[in-house]
Amino acid sequence: MRLIPLLVSALALTISPQAFAQNETVSEATKQAFAAGYKALFTCSATFNADQTQPVIDANELDGIYQGYRPFMRDLSNANINERRRTVSVRFDPDMPPRIAAWRSGMGCSLLPVGAGPKAAQWLPRFAATPPSAARDISTALGDSVVLTENTLALDRLEAPVSFAFDGDTYGAGTRSSAIVVVHKGQVIAERYARGMDANKPQRTWSVAKSLTATVMGAAIEDGLVGLDNTAVIRDFNLGGDPRRVITLRHLLNMASGLESGTRGSRTDRVYFGGVKVMDMVRARLLEAEPGTRFKYSNYDSLIAMRYLREAIDDDGAYFRYPYEAVLNKIGATHTILETDWDGDYIASSQVWMTARDMARLGQLYLQNGNWSGEQILPVNWVDYVSRPAPAQPAGDGFGYGGAFWLLGGHEGAPDDAYAGLGNRGQHMVIIPSRDLVIVRRGYDVAGQPSFNIAKLSADIVAVLDRIEAEKLAAELADLEADE
């Protein structure tokens, strides 16, 4: 997949927005523009990445969103979907151009800045050659050396916890599950979908993208492109007396950069919905704490990590291909799309579209210690790094944090070694090495409402599998005694 060189300098001269402080007061007009951007982007991605119908998009992507955007969303015009140009536009102000999101094959949708007209879409990065279409995903083997066995007993016994995950009550009142995939020893042993989704329809990962970013960075370390403890990870932090030059990739993946990211580091609305360039916002981040000493969950840390990779490769064509060639294609995750801002930076803190099965493959890569079909994709000590508590931990008695993965062990009865990628609106990828188990739960949970209890679901699934194993062992012992 060769790439047309980015012609972003001309675009930057015409529509590059200024950087904004994260805590700056947002006007009503800007909120309205952000809501229109949200609607344009999510409609674009769901339409062209996932082939969702408009009623499904309305019920899933545009309902249950951040509470502050809901009243603005209700007042917006319908999204205008241009099938020929693969764009989606949403009007919000009679004196301003509509908000526009544009799709490119293999790269998904990018949101143009507020005020940009449709001609600006021509400057977006794109693959020169159309990537091959992914075949339908029907295999029950998601690992690399799987012995397919009869799993009728497991399917039957897992019916209860899996079905309860969709009742909107057992694991969280009002939760909205769209997919469950349970993979044991590399084989799918339970799978169910709802809300218009299926095995071949990707869904936005939200912050599970951070775990994918960590995986890509692990591959880049294995390939000798970047270093976990290198300083001055991006050029903007290596100017003059800039103290941010001491920030390392380790700090970024541990959510311990020390950078300012507002009161809610998980909200980067100007990038996600305003069309502001990633680097416009990154350049404005100031140090609040000594790197490595404070945990603060921040989208910026993941965005900077992926920017580090872009600058290290120093070839946009190779950079765009790298996540696919280094990780995703190798593990068969061919229904995954990473989206960029209009300047070509992957928004890999959230803006990734991935099927539940592809997410399970990502988890399986970790169960296989970063090795797939005999190739060591990740460093041999990478799994230990991402699943071990980082020096700086979240306050309170919630989940711990490793290297872009949350630590679930001990919560609600989950095994001690359980760790997970977690994302907004109920995206969960749980990895339990002691049980050779990956559990993926996807959802469209209502933002701001109680979360889906993924630790409890994981504990319930483990309990079922443990009982099955105990029964098998008892039967084998009984057979041995009968033979004596």
C-alpha atoms as one frame of an Amber mdcrd trajectory, in Angstrom:
protein
   0.000   0.000   0.000   1.960   2.980  -1.295   0.856   6.431  -0.224   0.421
   9.727  -2.001   2.694  12.238  -0.210   0.795  14.494   2.154   0.150  17.938
   0.779  -0.713  19.311   4.158   1.304  22.509   4.087  -1.169  24.225   1.777
  -4.040  23.054   3.949  -2.289  24.248   7.080  -1.908  27.721   5.616  -5.618
  27.994   4.975  -7.424  26.188   7.792  -4.977  25.387  10.576  -6.731  26.277
  13.861  -4.881  27.785  16.771  -4.130  25.694  19.817  -6.541  26.103  22.711
  -6.081  25.636  26.439  -7.982  22.553  27.594  -9.865  24.430  30.317 -10.802
  27.409  28.153 -14.505  28.293  28.250 -16.281  26.948  25.183 -18.923  29.189
  23.615 -22.359  27.928  22.677 -21.486  28.361  19.000 -18.407  26.176  19.421
 -20.368  23.524  21.319 -22.846  23.491  18.449 -19.991  23.107  15.966 -18.519
  20.263  18.027 -21.866  18.468  18.147 -22.147  18.777  14.377 -18.609  17.434
  14.045 -19.498  14.512  16.304 -22.515  13.695  14.149 -20.614  14.042  10.880
 -17.647  11.926  12.013 -19.570   9.109  13.661 -22.070   8.912  10.813 -19.200
   8.807   8.321 -17.267   6.079  10.151 -20.309   3.953  10.919 -21.547   4.233
   7.324 -18.353   3.621   5.383 -16.286   1.572   7.865 -19.068  -0.571   9.300
 -21.905  -0.459   6.754 -24.396   0.484   9.458 -27.838   1.715   8.450 -29.082
   5.128   9.531 -31.536   3.750  12.130 -28.713   1.708  13.690 -26.406   4.744
  13.669 -29.091   6.860  15.340 -29.709   4.219  18.022 -26.067   3.378  18.703
 -23.572   6.051  17.692 -25.706   9.160  18.202 -27.728   8.136  21.263 -26.360
   7.939  24.802 -23.479  10.275  23.934 -21.784  12.785  26.238 -24.568  14.554
  28.074 -23.360  18.054  27.191 -23.810  17.375  23.470 -27.292  15.848  23.625
 -29.379  19.051  23.414 -27.249  20.337  20.517 -27.502  17.002  18.723 -31.305
  17.154  18.870 -31.320  20.536  17.127 -28.961  19.613  14.291 -30.043  18.914
  10.747 -29.919  15.395   9.364 -26.532  14.226   8.179 -26.032  14.552   4.428
 -24.318  11.369   3.222 -22.647  11.691  -0.173 -22.068   8.125  -1.359 -20.073
   9.170  -4.421 -17.616  11.413  -2.594 -17.726   9.313   0.586 -18.326  12.370
   2.740 -20.810  13.283   5.444 -21.777  16.877   6.172 -23.907  18.360   8.947
 -25.140  21.952   8.948 -25.128  23.849  12.228 -24.976  27.586  11.376 -26.411
  29.344   8.299 -23.331  31.583   8.104 -20.753  28.781   8.342 -19.844  25.813
   6.162 -21.215  22.497   7.428 -19.017  20.187   9.454 -17.513  17.640   7.070
 -16.023  14.182   7.573 -14.431  12.409   4.620 -13.669   8.700   4.162 -10.685
   7.213   2.328 -10.197   3.535   1.601  -8.144   1.864   4.326  -7.936   5.048
   6.414 -11.502   5.600   7.468 -12.894   9.049   8.180 -11.170  12.286   9.105
 -12.977  15.340  10.419 -12.171  18.688   8.820 -11.777  21.739  11.089 -14.630
  24.095  11.860 -14.975  26.458   8.918 -13.376  24.152   6.323 -15.302  23.664
   3.086 -15.611  20.462   1.055 -12.588  21.256  -1.165 -10.315  20.853   1.864
 -10.984  17.096   1.779  -8.709  16.773  -1.259  -5.672  17.394   0.982  -6.368
  14.500   3.326  -3.806  11.673   3.457  -4.792   8.545   1.583  -3.472   5.236
   0.347  -2.493   5.416  -3.314  -3.546   1.819  -3.943  -6.857   0.505  -2.670
  -6.223  -1.954   0.174  -7.643  -5.424  -0.466 -11.117  -6.094   0.897 -11.203
  -8.231   4.006 -12.925 -11.596   3.640 -15.821 -12.512   5.897 -14.587 -13.562
   9.321 -16.066 -17.005   9.988 -13.247 -18.999  11.575 -13.643 -20.141  15.175
  -9.853 -20.277  15.570  -8.415 -16.869  16.462  -5.056 -18.113  17.745  -2.143
 -19.340  15.646  -1.805 -23.013  16.688  -5.321 -23.978  17.693  -6.535 -27.544
  18.002 -10.246 -27.280  17.250 -12.280 -29.285  19.735 -15.943 -29.868  20.438
 -17.146 -27.117  22.780 -20.825 -27.975  23.136 -20.507 -28.242  26.907 -18.778
 -24.881  27.238 -21.267 -23.205  24.898 -24.169 -24.589  26.905 -22.745 -23.667
  30.289 -21.697 -20.178  29.194 -25.206 -19.419  27.961 -26.179 -17.889  31.302
 -23.426 -15.307  31.809 -23.275 -14.431  28.111 -27.040 -13.974  27.763 -27.192
 -12.020  31.025 -24.626  -9.611  29.584 -27.306  -8.508  27.123 -30.208  -8.079
  29.555 -29.259  -4.514  30.469 -29.424  -5.233  34.178 -27.316  -8.116  35.537
 -23.949  -6.468  34.911 -25.127  -2.877  35.055 -28.527  -1.220  34.936 -29.211
   0.336  31.558 -26.113  -1.069  29.859 -26.329  -1.810  26.136 -24.223  -4.735
  24.962 -23.551  -5.135  21.266 -21.099  -8.071  21.279 -19.555 -10.771  23.445
 -16.737 -13.008  22.221 -15.089 -15.544  24.517 -11.859 -17.143  23.275 -10.358
 -20.074  25.182  -7.055 -21.588  24.067  -7.319 -19.641  20.824 -10.780 -20.915
  19.944 -14.095 -19.064  20.051 -16.276 -20.862  22.587 -19.054 -18.266  22.920
 -20.158 -15.406  20.677 -23.255 -13.238  20.493 -24.216  -9.926  18.877 -27.018
  -7.371  19.216 -27.975  -3.812  18.243 -27.381  -4.418  14.530 -23.780  -5.609
  14.913 -22.169  -8.838  13.720 -18.763 -10.489  13.401 -17.834  -8.414  10.354
 -18.996  -4.961  11.480 -16.313  -2.917  13.254 -17.208  -0.624  16.119 -15.260
   2.304  17.557 -12.837   1.061  20.183 -12.691   4.329  22.072  -9.836   3.946
  24.580  -9.084   0.294  23.860  -7.177   2.030  21.052  -4.605   2.950  23.707
  -3.846  -0.748  24.187  -3.500  -1.133  20.422  -1.157   1.875  20.401   0.961
   0.205  23.076   1.047  -2.943  20.944   2.196  -1.026  17.872   4.855   0.678
  19.956   5.965  -2.701  21.294   6.385  -3.909  17.703   8.356  -0.742  16.913
  10.679  -1.464  19.850  11.144  -5.028  18.596  11.963  -3.583  15.146  14.474
  -1.126  16.611  12.538   1.989  15.596  11.903   3.458  19.059  13.021   2.926
  22.642  10.988   2.603  25.807  13.273   4.920  27.775  14.484   7.283  25.064
  13.994  10.960  25.865  12.988  13.816  23.556  10.397  11.566  21.950   9.119
  14.289  19.597  10.862  17.277  18.045   8.571  19.806  19.731   9.805  18.608
  23.137  13.466  18.917  22.120  13.751  22.654  21.607  15.967  24.932  23.694
  15.311  24.528  27.392  11.985  22.698  27.024  11.679  20.517  30.168   9.325
  18.130  28.351  12.342  16.538  26.646  12.718  14.191  29.654   9.380  12.488
  28.899   9.876   8.913  27.668   7.652   6.373  25.949   7.505   4.506  29.254
   6.013   7.601  30.894   3.483   7.975  28.099   2.279   4.368  28.205   2.112
   4.475  32.020  -0.071   7.622  31.846   2.628   9.416  33.811   3.907  12.094
  31.414   3.158  14.854  33.913   1.580  16.930  31.143  -1.437  19.167  31.631
  -4.584  17.689  30.170  -7.453  19.531  31.838  -9.567  18.238  34.666 -10.600
  15.281  32.502  -7.626  13.993  30.574  -9.875  11.543  28.761 -11.693  14.402
  27.016  -9.976  15.850  23.968 -13.064  17.224  22.276 -11.215  19.779  20.165
  -9.329  16.978  18.442 -12.134  14.417  18.382 -15.042  16.658  17.416 -13.555
  20.047  16.537 -11.134  18.907  13.858  -8.172  20.531  15.626  -4.864  18.913
  14.680  -3.333  16.565  17.227  -0.094  18.538  17.200  -1.800  21.887  17.723
  -3.074  20.545  21.036   0.087  18.648  21.987   2.265  21.747  21.571   0.130
  23.582  24.137   0.584  20.976  26.914   2.592  22.237  29.898   4.224  20.150
  32.597   2.211  19.858  35.807   4.270  17.164  37.514   7.639  15.486  37.201
   7.336  12.771  34.551   6.967   9.317  36.064   5.725  10.505  39.462   1.994
  11.063  38.875  -0.712   8.949  37.244  -3.185  10.951  35.203  -5.228   9.236
  32.533  -4.752  11.307  29.394  -5.531  10.890  25.713  -2.543  13.097  24.948
  -0.090  10.527  26.275  -1.238   7.995  23.670  -1.383  10.600  20.913   2.196
  11.676  21.653   3.348   8.051  21.657   2.019   7.510  18.143   3.520  10.829
  17.021   6.854   9.527  18.328   6.534   6.623  15.914   5.704   8.938  13.005
   8.784  11.072  13.589  11.011   8.031  14.191   9.987   6.439  10.891  10.218
   9.824   9.120   8.318   8.552   6.102   4.585   9.062   6.109   3.945   6.221
   3.699   5.766   3.755   5.946   4.175   5.273   9.062   0.644   4.825   7.769
   1.329   1.233   6.793   3.179   0.299   9.951   0.304  -0.654  12.343  -1.116
  -2.923   9.651   2.108  -4.474   8.411   3.770  -4.829  11.818   0.801  -6.095
  13.846  -2.728  -6.256  12.474  -2.205  -8.138   9.218   0.092 -10.629  10.932
  -2.551 -11.655  13.470  -5.416 -11.682  10.977  -7.076  -8.530  12.328  -8.122
  -7.397   8.855 -11.374  -5.716   9.885  -9.619  -2.908  11.780  -9.188   0.690
  10.633  -7.096   3.386  12.314  -8.299   6.911  11.528  -6.232  10.104  11.372
  -6.683  13.808  11.876  -6.560  15.897   8.704  -2.800  16.334   9.117  -2.151
  12.591   9.078  -1.576  11.852  12.766  -3.296   8.678  13.910  -5.876   9.501
  16.590  -4.855   6.272  18.244  -6.181   7.172  21.673  -9.740   6.467  20.550
 -10.465   6.695  16.838  -9.986   3.070  15.795 -12.717   0.862  14.349 -12.342
  -2.833  15.132 -14.572  -5.898  15.171 -15.020  -7.857  18.390 -13.153 -10.766
  16.792 -10.208  -8.554  15.831 -10.118  -7.267  19.387 -10.023 -10.855  20.599
  -7.104 -11.519  18.240  -5.253  -8.607  19.812  -5.817 -10.130  23.241  -4.718
 -13.524  21.943  -1.423 -12.011  20.785  -0.750 -11.173  24.431  -1.680 -14.676
  25.593   0.922 -15.929  23.113   3.533 -13.597  24.644   3.660 -11.425  21.533
   4.428 -14.338  19.226   2.317 -15.297  16.215   3.003 -18.225  13.911   6.597
 -18.389  15.106   7.331 -14.685  14.660   8.105 -12.611  17.739   6.053  -9.473
  17.010   6.521  -7.924  20.464   9.568  -7.965  22.755   9.689 -11.096  24.882
   9.308  -9.023  28.070   6.539  -6.793  26.684   3.616  -8.659  28.226   5.273
  -8.441  31.621   5.747  -4.693  31.194   2.174  -3.819  30.156   0.550  -6.090
  32.770   2.711  -5.051  35.740   1.647  -2.118  37.972   3.356   1.080  36.872
   5.280   3.083  39.507   2.541   5.749  39.655  -0.968   4.358  40.200  -4.528
   5.743  40.097  -5.870   6.984  43.402  -8.580   5.030  45.204  -9.432   1.346
  45.216 -10.344   0.951  41.549  -8.400  -0.836  38.843  -4.640  -0.462  38.748
  -2.694   0.531  35.644   0.215  -0.960  33.732   1.436  -0.001  30.267  -1.729
   1.186  28.498  -3.678  -1.674  30.106  -5.864  -1.658  33.220  -5.260  -4.260
  35.944  -8.466  -6.065  36.961  -6.968  -8.733  39.233  -8.800  -9.169  42.538
 -11.850  -7.106  41.590 -15.229  -8.856  41.802 -13.478 -12.208  41.927 -11.531
 -11.785  38.679  -8.277 -13.804  38.644  -5.238 -11.996  39.984  -3.541 -11.895
  36.583  -6.484 -10.381  34.664  -5.697  -7.205  32.753  -7.640  -5.323  30.102
  -8.027  -2.645  27.517 -11.056  -0.534  28.450 -12.905   2.131  26.496 -15.775
   4.600  26.698 -19.348   3.348  26.337 -18.415  -0.169  27.370 -15.510  -1.438
  25.261 -13.658  -4.239  27.031 -10.831  -6.592  26.068  -9.932  -8.795  29.053
  -6.844 -11.032  29.022  -6.465 -13.789  31.641  -3.214 -15.717  31.085  -3.822
 -18.252  33.877  -6.931 -19.455  32.055  -5.644 -18.993  28.471  -8.699 -16.785
  28.067  -9.738 -13.599  26.265 -13.120 -11.993  26.882 -14.343  -9.190  24.637
 -17.438  -7.203  25.461 -18.544  -4.334  23.241 -21.326  -1.889  23.983 -23.112
   1.378  23.431 -23.605   2.172  27.106 -24.987   5.582  27.989 -22.174   8.014
  28.746 -22.233   9.182  32.347 -24.329   6.234  33.569 -23.082   3.292  35.694
 -20.553   1.182  33.825 -20.863  -2.423  32.726 -19.269  -4.629  35.382 -16.690
  -6.356  33.225 -14.763  -7.730  36.208 -17.873  -9.569  37.433 -18.652 -10.964
  33.972 -15.048 -12.125  33.679 -15.215 -13.810  37.101 -18.494 -15.534  36.164
 -17.072 -16.860  32.888 -13.929 -18.086  34.661 -16.065 -19.834  37.276 -17.952
 -21.739  34.567 -14.764 -22.817  32.813 -13.141 -23.822  36.107 -16.138 -26.012
  36.950 -15.946 -27.676  33.538 -12.237 -28.374  33.999 -12.856 -29.763  37.499
 -15.580 -32.059  36.171 -13.318 -33.272  33.355 -10.537 -34.005  35.831 -12.920
 -35.869  38.135 -14.189 -37.946  35.213 -10.645 -38.790  34.120  -9.740 -39.863
  37.660 -12.856 -41.997  37.841 -11.923 -43.681  34.551  -8.421 -44.406  35.864
  -9.772 -45.929  39.050 -12.212 -48.032  37.040  -9.356 -49.398  34.930  -7.306
 -50.466  37.958
